[in-house]
Amino acid sequence: MAENDQNALAGNVPAKPKPAAPGAAKPAAPGAAKPAAPGAAKPAAPGAAKPAAPAAAKPAASQGGVYKPPVDRPDSNPYKDSRVSALGAWFQERFYVVLPVLDYLKKKEVPQHRLSFWYYFGGLTLFFFIIQIVTGLLLMQYYKPTEAEAFASFVFIQKEVPFGWLLRQIHAWSANLMVLMAFIHMFSTFFMKSYRKPRELMWVSGFVLLVLCLGFGFTGYLLPWNELAFFATQVGTEVPKVAPGGAFLVGILRGGEEVSGETLTRMFSLHVVLLPGILMLVLSAHLMLVQVLGTSAPIGYKEAGLIKGYEKFFPTFLAKDAIGWIIGFGLLVYLASVFPWGIGVKANALTPAPLGIKPEWYFWAQFQLLKDLKFEGGELVAIALLTVGAIVWALVPFIDTKASKEERSPIFTILGLLVLAFLLLNTYRVYAEYGW
């Protein structure tokens, strides 16, 4: 007792608790809740929901006096823990940003029905454009875009460069097949009404791509600098002069009053620099819209149960697309080997134009329309009709309101048939008069 009193007076060492008697309840831990009084609510049984904890106090303000909540940043590479091979992990660490794109492509599906084969012509158009890029880059190593050397370099590629003749023939035939596939793709899209909401911009960008493809054909036609190309370009650039502002446009294209070496240089720059740059931008937008909006089925097919199923875009549809590319490449090599394009005679502005001058086949329908309207001012009428028709054709998704409501629109189907008949009939008329 005296010892405890001394400790209490000293205030240094707390009093030692006496050991509890055997069987007695143990003292509660410091901070533990006191036992409830008689009549109070009993504690919840095991497994019952615990009472909500009191609201946590907000973290202390920063030194500047402004509270900044913690930022939960996502992992920069969410695929780093996935199970892949050592080589796959090496690529994944460096190109992990591409993996979400592949995941998206695996989820994308393409409808299967009796008209599904039309979907492959867009991929074939892209394939022949890639062939154009590759062969064009190789031909540029030897071609010289000057009035004095253009034709000589053209002959050198055909006769002296190893397999140069094959490269030139593949380049020429792939250009024609690219335009043909683009036309087929456009009309198949039109008749299946794939331009309807929400794919309006996909149609507009596709139409711009078709115009750019025709621009490639027009600007590349002069590059061999042979007699046929020279006079065909002279006739082709003469037509816009009758339209308001046409003379100014012709002056830009020709680089002067007449077709000359300056025209060749400008056509070359348009063909290999300006048009490819614009086309790559529009093509990127078009492909992005195709991936985001997906592939549409014809109106009423889903409701009528004509959709046989869906297949994965990656890798199933792309594998079938690749088979089409292989077939297209085989056709391309066959045409280049069996039906080669001639070299011709070097252009001479002082000689008279030969008989039977005509543009490339994809301009034959417009060429025949100009011939049919022979009255005074007929060329201006033809240009106006073609311009208005092209604008209406590009704006069809915004005009065809029935298709946007998933309703059939026979009027626009008839319009498409009339346009197709105009192109085929006039093309055949030019062929029947001038031959190939």
C-alpha positions in Angstrom: 0.0 0.0 0.0 2.8 2.3 0.8 4.5 1.4 -2.4 1.4 2.3 -4.4 1.0 5.6 -2.6 4.6 6.5 -3.3 4.1 5.7 -7.1 1.0 7.8 -7.2 2.7 10.7 -5.5 5.7 10.4 -7.9 3.3 10.4 -11.0 5.9 8.5 -13.0 4.9 4.8 -13.0 1.2 3.8 -13.3 -0.3 1.5 -10.8 -0.1 -2.2 -11.7 -3.5 -3.8 -12.1 -4.1 -6.8 -10.0 -4.4 -10.1 -11.9 -8.0 -11.2 -12.5 -9.4 -14.1 -10.6 -9.8 -17.4 -12.5 -13.0 -17.5 -14.6 -13.6 -13.8 -14.4 -14.3 -11.7 -17.5 -11.3 -10.1 -19.1 -11.2 -6.3 -18.9 -12.2 -4.5 -22.2 -9.4 -3.3 -24.5 -8.7 0.4 -24.4 -11.1 2.3 -26.6 -13.6 -0.6 -26.8 -17.3 0.2 -26.4 -18.8 -0.1 -23.0 -21.4 -2.9 -22.5 -24.9 -1.8 -23.3 -27.3 -0.9 -20.5 -30.2 -3.2 -19.8 -32.9 -2.7 -22.4 -30.6 -1.3 -25.0 -30.4 -2.8 -28.5 -28.4 -6.0 -28.7 -25.4 -6.2 -31.1 -26.0 -7.5 -34.5 -25.7 -11.2 -35.1 -22.6 -12.5 -37.1 -23.0 -12.1 -40.8 -25.5 -9.2 -40.5 -24.8 -5.9 -42.2 -22.5 -3.7 -40.2 -23.8 -0.2 -39.3 -22.5 2.5 -41.6 -19.3 4.1 -40.5 -19.4 7.7 -39.7 -18.4 10.0 -42.6 -14.7 10.1 -43.0 -13.1 13.4 -42.4 -11.9 15.1 -45.5 -8.1 15.0 -46.0 -6.3 18.0 -44.8 -6.0 20.9 -47.3 -2.7 21.3 -49.1 -0.2 23.8 -48.0 -1.7 26.3 -50.5 -5.1 26.0 -48.8 -6.8 24.4 -51.9 -8.1 20.9 -51.6 -6.9 18.7 -54.5 -8.7 15.3 -54.8 -6.4 12.3 -55.7 -6.3 11.5 -59.4 -6.8 7.9 -60.4 -4.7 7.5 -63.6 -5.2 4.4 -65.7 -2.2 2.2 -66.5 -0.5 3.4 -69.7 -0.2 -0.2 -70.9 -3.1 -2.3 -69.7 -1.8 -5.3 -71.6 1.5 -5.7 -69.9 0.3 -8.6 -67.7 -1.3 -10.6 -70.5 0.2 -14.0 -71.2 2.2 -13.9 -74.5 5.4 -15.3 -75.8 8.7 -13.5 -75.3 8.6 -12.2 -78.9 5.0 -11.1 -78.5 5.8 -9.4 -75.2 8.6 -7.5 -76.9 6.3 -6.1 -79.6 3.5 -5.6 -77.1 5.6 -3.4 -74.9 6.4 -1.1 -77.9 3.1 -1.3 -79.9 0.5 -1.8 -77.1 -1.5 1.2 -78.5 -2.4 -1.0 -81.5 -3.9 -3.8 -79.3 -7.2 -2.0 -78.6 -7.6 -1.5 -82.4 -7.2 -5.3 -82.9 -9.6 -6.0 -80.1 -12.2 -3.7 -81.8 -11.7 -5.4 -85.2 -12.3 -8.8 -83.5 -15.6 -7.5 -82.2 -16.8 -6.0 -85.5 -19.1 -8.3 -87.5 -20.1 -8.4 -91.2 -23.6 -9.5 -92.2 -23.9 -12.5 -94.5 -26.6 -12.7 -97.1 -27.0 -13.4 -100.8 -25.5 -10.0 -101.8 -22.5 -10.2 -99.5 -20.0 -10.7 -102.4 -20.4 -7.0 -103.3 -18.6 -6.1 -100.1 -15.3 -7.2 -101.5 -15.0 -4.7 -104.3 -14.1 -1.9 -101.9 -11.1 -3.9 -100.7 -10.2 -4.7 -104.3 -10.2 -0.9 -105.1 -7.8 -0.4 -102.1 -5.6 -3.2 -103.3 -5.1 -1.8 -106.8 -4.4 1.6 -105.3 -1.6 0.1 -103.2 -0.3 -1.5 -106.4 -0.3 1.9 -108.0 1.7 3.4 -105.1 4.4 0.6 -105.2 4.8 0.5 -109.0 4.6 4.3 -109.3 7.5 4.7 -106.8 9.6 2.2 -108.7 8.9 3.9 -112.0 9.8 7.3 -110.6 13.4 6.1 -110.2 13.9 6.2 -114.0 11.2 8.6 -115.3 12.2 12.2 -116.2 9.2 14.6 -116.4 10.6 17.0 -119.0 9.6 17.6 -122.6 13.0 16.5 -123.9 13.5 13.3 -121.8 10.0 12.1 -120.9 9.5 9.8 -123.9 13.1 8.6 -123.9 12.9 7.6 -120.3 9.6 6.0 -121.0 11.2 3.8 -123.7 14.2 3.1 -121.5 11.9 1.7 -118.7 10.1 -0.4 -121.3 13.2 -1.9 -123.0 16.3 -1.5 -120.8 15.3 -1.6 -117.2 15.1 -5.2 -115.9 11.4 -6.1 -115.7 10.7 -2.4 -116.3 8.1 -3.4 -119.0 6.3 -5.5 -116.4 6.2 -2.7 -113.9 4.9 -0.2 -116.4 2.2 -2.7 -117.7 1.1 -3.5 -114.1 1.0 0.2 -113.3 -1.2 0.9 -116.3 -3.5 -2.0 -115.9 -3.9 -1.6 -112.1 -5.0 2.0 -112.8 -7.8 0.8 -115.0 -8.8 -2.0 -112.7 -8.8 0.5 -109.7 -11.3 2.7 -111.5 -13.4 -0.2 -112.6 -13.6 -1.6 -109.0 -14.4 1.9 -107.7 -17.4 2.2 -110.1 -18.6 -1.3 -109.2 -18.2 -0.5 -105.5 -20.1 2.8 -105.9 -23.1 1.3 -107.7 -23.4 -1.7 -105.4 -23.4 0.6 -102.5 -26.0 2.8 -104.2 -28.4 0.0 -105.0 -28.1 -1.6 -101.5 -28.9 1.9 -100.1 -25.8 1.6 -97.9 -25.5 5.4 -98.0 -28.5 5.8 -95.6 -28.3 7.2 -92.1 -25.8 7.3 -90.4 -23.5 6.6 -93.3 -24.0 9.8 -95.3 -20.4 11.0 -94.9 -19.1 7.6 -95.8 -20.9 7.9 -99.2 -19.6 11.5 -99.7 -16.0 10.6 -99.0 -16.3 7.6 -101.3 -17.6 9.8 -104.1 -14.6 12.2 -103.6 -12.3 9.2 -103.8 -13.8 8.2 -107.1 -13.3 11.7 -108.5 -9.7 11.6 -107.3 -9.2 8.3 -109.0 -10.4 9.8 -112.3 -8.1 12.7 -111.6 -5.2 10.2 -111.4 -6.2 8.8 -114.8 -6.4 12.2 -116.4 -3.1 13.6 -115.1 -1.2 10.3 -115.7 -2.4 10.0 -119.3 0.1 12.6 -120.5 3.2 11.3 -118.7 4.4 8.9 -121.5 4.5 12.0 -123.8 3.5 10.1 -126.8 1.3 11.3 -129.7 -2.0 9.9 -128.5 -1.6 11.2 -124.9 -0.5 14.7 -126.1 -3.5 15.3 -128.4 -6.0 13.6 -126.0 -4.8 16.0 -123.3 -5.1 18.9 -125.6 -8.7 18.0 -126.4 -9.6 17.2 -122.8 -8.2 20.5 -121.4 -10.0 22.5 -124.2 -13.5 21.5 -123.0 -13.7 23.5 -119.7 -12.9 26.8 -121.6 -16.6 27.3 -122.4 -17.6 27.3 -118.8 -17.4 30.4 -116.6 -13.9 30.5 -115.1 -12.9 27.6 -117.3 -10.2 29.5 -119.1 -8.5 30.3 -115.8 -8.5 26.6 -114.8 -7.2 25.5 -118.2 -4.4 28.0 -117.9 -3.4 26.5 -114.5 -3.4 23.0 -115.9 -1.5 23.8 -119.1 0.8 26.4 -117.7 0.2 28.5 -120.7 -2.0 28.8 -123.8 -1.1 25.4 -125.3 -0.1 21.9 -124.1 3.7 22.0 -123.7 6.5 20.8 -121.5 5.2 23.0 -118.7 1.9 21.1 -118.9 3.8 17.8 -118.5 5.6 19.1 -115.4 2.3 20.3 -113.8 0.5 17.0 -114.6 3.4 15.1 -113.1 3.3 17.1 -109.9 -0.4 16.7 -109.6 -0.1 13.0 -110.3 2.6 12.1 -107.8 2.3 14.8 -105.1 -1.0 16.7 -104.8 -3.6 14.1 -105.7 -1.9 11.3 -103.6 -1.8 13.6 -100.6 -5.4 14.6 -100.8 -6.5 11.0 -101.5 -4.6 9.6 -98.5 -6.4 12.1 -96.2 -9.9 11.3 -97.7 -9.1 7.6 -97.7 -8.1 7.6 -94.0 -11.4 9.3 -93.2 -13.4 6.8 -95.4 -11.7 3.8 -93.8 -12.3 5.2 -90.3 -16.0 5.7 -91.0 -16.2 2.1 -92.4 -14.7 0.7 -89.2 -16.7 2.9 -86.8 -20.1 2.6 -88.6 -19.7 -1.0 -89.8 -21.2 -2.7 -92.8 -24.8 -2.3 -93.6 -27.3 -4.8 -95.0 -29.9 -4.0 -97.7 -33.2 -2.4 -96.4 -35.6 -5.0 -95.1 -33.2 -8.0 -95.1 -33.0 -8.2 -91.3 -36.7 -7.9 -90.8 -37.4 -10.5 -93.5 -34.9 -13.0 -92.0 -32.6 -12.9 -95.1 -29.5 -12.4 -92.9 -27.8 -15.8 -92.7 -25.5 -14.8 -89.9 -22.6 -12.6 -89.0 -18.9 -13.3 -89.4 -16.0 -11.6 -87.7 -14.3 -8.8 -89.6 -10.9 -9.8 -88.2 -9.7 -12.3 -89.2 -12.5 -14.1 -91.1 -13.6 -11.4 -93.5 -10.1 -10.0 -94.0 -8.9 -13.5 -94.9 -11.6 -13.8 -97.6 -10.7 -10.3 -98.7 -7.0 -11.4 -99.0 -8.2 -14.3 -101.3 -9.8 -11.7 -103.5 -6.6 -9.7 -103.6 -4.7 -12.8 -104.7 -7.1 -13.4 -107.5 -7.0 -9.7 -108.5 -3.2 -9.9 -108.6 -3.3 -12.9 -110.8 -5.7 -11.2 -113.2 -3.4 -8.1 -113.1 -0.3 -10.1 -114.1 -2.2 -11.9 -116.8 -3.5 -8.7 -118.4 0.0 -7.1 -118.1 1.6 -10.0 -119.9 -0.9 -10.9 -122.5 -2.4 -7.5 -123.4 0.4 -5.0 -123.0 -0.1 -1.3 -123.7 1.8 0.1 -126.7 4.6 2.7 -126.5 3.4 4.9 -129.4 5.2 7.7 -131.1 6.9 10.7 -129.4 4.6 13.7 -129.2 5.2 16.5 -131.7 3.0 19.7 -131.4 3.7 20.6 -135.0 2.1 17.5 -136.5 -1.6 17.3 -137.1 -3.7 15.4 -134.6 -4.3 11.8 -135.7 -7.8 10.5 -136.4 -9.7 8.7 -133.6 -8.4 10.7 -130.7 -10.4 9.8 -127.6 -9.8 9.8 -123.8 -9.5 6.8 -121.6 -12.5 4.5 -121.4 -13.8 5.9 -118.1 -14.3 9.2 -119.8 -16.1 7.8 -122.8 -19.6 8.5 -121.6 -18.9 12.1 -121.0 -17.0 12.3 -124.3 -20.0 10.9 -126.2 -22.4 13.4 -124.5 -20.2 16.3 -125.7 -20.4 14.8 -129.2 -24.2 14.4 -129.1 -24.8 18.1 -128.2 -23.4 19.6 -131.4 -25.5 22.7 -131.4 -24.1 26.1 -130.4 -23.6 26.2 -126.7 -23.9 22.4 -126.5 -20.6 22.0 -124.7 -21.7 24.4 -122.0 -25.0 22.5 -121.6 -23.1 19.2 -121.4 -20.8 20.6 -118.7 -23.8 22.0 -116.8 -25.6 18.6 -116.9 -22.6 16.7 -115.8 -21.8 19.1 -113.0 -25.4 19.2 -111.6 -25.7 15.4 -112.0 -22.4 14.9 -110.0 -23.6 17.2 -107.2 -27.0 15.4 -107.0 -25.3 12.1 -107.0 -23.0 13.1 -104.1 -25.9 14.5 -102.1 -28.2 11.4 -102.5 -28.0 10.4 -98.8 -29.4 13.7 -97.8 -32.1 13.7 -100.5 -33.3 10.1 -100.1 -35.2 10.5 -96.8 -37.1 7.2 -97.2 -34.0 5.2 -97.1 -32.9 7.0 -93.9 -36.2 5.7 -92.4 -35.4 2.2 -93.5 -38.0 2.4 -96.2 -37.6 1.3 -99.8 -37.1 4.2 -102.2 -37.8 2.9 -105.8 -37.4 6.4 -107.3 -33.7 6.5 -106.4 -33.3 2.9 -107.6 -34.7 4.0 -111.0 -32.3 7.0 -110.9 -29.3 4.7 -110.3 -30.4 2.5 -113.2 -30.7 5.5 -115.5 -27.2 6.7 -114.6 -25.8 3.2 -115.1 -27.5 2.9 -118.4 -26.2 6.3 -119.5 -22.6 5.3 -118.7 -22.8 1.8 -120.3 -24.6 2.9 -123.4 -22.4 5.8 -124.2 -19.3 3.8 -123.5 -20.4 1.2 -125.9 -21.1 3.8 -128.5 -17.6 5.2 -128.3 -16.2 1.7 -128.5 -18.3 0.8 -131.5 -17.1 3.9 -133.4 -13.4 4.1 -132.4 -12.6 0.6 -131.1 -10.4 0.0 -128.0 
